[in-house]
């Protein structure tokens, strides 16, 4: 997941979202967040941290919704 957040192309964002949806309870989000912060600072792309947080919030919101159907 961390490599995907470094590349951060559209398909990488989609892959990160899929991984979060599938394994949210098993992923150490704090660890991932810290790694993203380091890379974002090194790449001078601090907005990447916000992008990840927005994506994470979207996944968490979707996980709380009851299934449709």
ABEGO torsion letter per residue (X at the ends): XAAAAAAGBAAAAAAAAAAAAAAAAABBAAAAAAAAAAAAAAAGBAAAAAAAAAAAAAAAAAAABBBBX
